[in-house]
Amino acid sequence: MQQPLSKIVPQFIESLKTIGRSPATILAYRADLEQLSSYLISRNKVMPQQVRLDDLESFRDWLLSQKYTPKSTSRKLNAVKTFFRWLTDQKVVANDPSKDVGHPKIEVSLPKYLSQLEYRALRDVVRSDHRISEVANLKLQNIKDLELKIESYATQPERTIPLNNAAKEALESYLKDRPKTESPYLFVSKNGKPLAIRNIRAAIDRYMQKAEIGRFSVNDLRTTFIIENLKRGVDLVTISQVAGHKRLSTTERYLEIAQVKEPGKKQKLEEL
């Protein structure tokens, strides 16, 4: 018995749970496919067997007309294509109408990073707040001597980051003022609760505005760290390990942005 899209989309979502897809992926696929289903129903396409190539191309173009970026639209198309491959595998549809739907062209932009003047301005306005560089899941037991251990999460492996003198001094100063709490997490709020990631991002955004560099994001700080250490001759392996890059080739891509022809040989991170 054939079923409408409104009934079969939830079945597909359940299949994603069965094969262990991440909660974030499942949530995104559900939203994307409910959006597709609503769009198709508006075109009087209720059953998956009614959907044709031009319907899906029209959906793609409609997304772009609604000001979705090419990158977001492409991500949604990935969900659509995965869904129709599943429908084909389950013999719900005889042919996959999504396989020839083209993705919108995505302009690849170079990562942004702060100039020396900009990151020094940011550093100056945060001197009185020792929590600005906190990591939400960092625990007290992860700090030893001059090293900080980042526990594995998602697809990222566990790694150890050496602390420079400035970071060590800031950390020691914070620990003196840290609220008394049984929480294992290093950085906590005034009531001793672990800080949420959104609070960390909000704090960084606030200080960026104060330093008058509001056009940058948290990710741009990471890029700045990589660029500046490359410029100062730190070797690729050290930077790659600290940045959490899975492949050395990922770190090598930053050489051109940093305008560095040959990587350095220093195995100690520089203080910015």
C-alpha positions, -999 to +999 in steps of 0.1 A: +000+000+000+014+034-010+018+060+016+019+098+014+051+118+021+037+129+055+037+093+066+069+080+050+092+108+061+089+098+098+098+062+088+129+074+071+139+094+102+135+063+123+158+044+099+184+071+105+182+064+142+186+027+136+218+031+118+232+055+144+232+088+127+239+117+151+210+136+168+221+168+150+219+151+116+185+135+124+171+169+135+184+186+104+171+159+080+137+160+097+134+198+093+146+197+057+123+169+046+093+184+063+101+216+044+103+196+011+071+178+019+052+211+025+066+225-008+056+194-028+021+194-013+017+230-024+024+216-059-002+189-054+025+162-051+014+142-020+028+108-029+066+101-033+058+083-066+045+116-080+078+135-075+098+143-107+132+158-114+116+192-122+098+193-088+131+189-069+149+214-092+120+238-085+124+232-047+161+241-050+154+273-069+126+282-044+151+278-015+175+302-032+147+327-039+139+326-001+174+339+006+189+305+017+226+306+009+239+282-018+257+263+010+225+259+030+206+249-001+232+223-010+230+209+025+192+205+022+196+188-012+219+163+004+191+154+028+167+151-002+190+129-021+196+106+009+159+104+014+152+094-022+180+069-023+164+053+007+130+053-010+146+036-040+163+010-018+130+003-001+113-002-035+089+027-026+099+044-059+111+027-090+136+055-100+154+082-080+143+116-093+169+134-072+201+118-087+203+144-115+195+175-094+225+198-095+238+216-065+240+254-066+275+268-072+292+277-039+318+304-039+348+293-018+359+323+004+392+325+021+391+322+059+393+355+078+418+363+105+427+392+127+457+415+121+482+420+148+466+453+157+431+437+159+440+407+180+461+428+204+431+452+208+409+421+216+436+408+240+437+442+258+400+444+264+397+409+279+426+411+303+402+415+333+381+384+323+400+351+326+372+330+312+373+343+277+394+313+264+375+286+282+364+254+267+329+242+277+339+206+285+373+213+301+377+197+335+400+205+364+417+172+361+426+181+325+451+207+336+486+196+345+517+217+348+520+235+314+496+213+295+459+212+288+441+180+277+412+183+253+390+152+256+378+135+225+344+145+212+323+138+181+350+130+154+378+148+172+405+127+189+419+135+223+449+159+222+472+178+245+478+216+241+509+232+257+501+264+276+523+295+272+532+317+301+504+342+295+478+314+294+492+298+325+492+330+345+456+338+334+445+303+344+462+305+379+445+339+384+411+325+375+415+295+398+420+319+427+386+335+420+367+304+408+335+299+428+335+271+453+317+242+437+318+204+434+315+207+396+343+189+378+343+215+351+371+241+351+351+271+340+318+277+358+293+305+363+289+326+395+266+299+409+290+271+402+272+257+372+291+247+340+290+275+314+270+268+283+287+272+249+263+300+240+275+319+270+311+315+259+303+327+224+283+356+237+312+367+259+336+366+230+312+385+208+308+411+235+345+417+238+349+418+200+324+446+199+342+464+227+375+460+207+357+473+176+363+442+156+327+429+155+330+416+120+350+386+132+337+353+147+350+328+171+362+306+143+383+336+130+402+335+162+412+299+155+424+309+120+443+338+135+461+314+159+472+292+130+482+320+107+503+338+134+521+307+145+529+298+109+543+333+104+565+329+134+581+297+123+562+270+143+563+237+125+532+222+108+530+191+129+528+211+162+502+235+148+482+207+133+480+187+165+470+217+186+444+228+161+429+193+160+433+189+122+429+153+112+453+157+082+485+177+079+473+188+045+445+208+062+472+228+080+493+232+049+464+251+032+470+280+056+506+285+043+494+304+013+470+326+034+498+333+058+521+341+028+547+316+042+566+298+015+583+272+038+570+259+072+592+266+102+608+242+126+599+256+160+581+230+182+569+256+207+539+278+202+544+315+201+528+340+225+506+364+204 
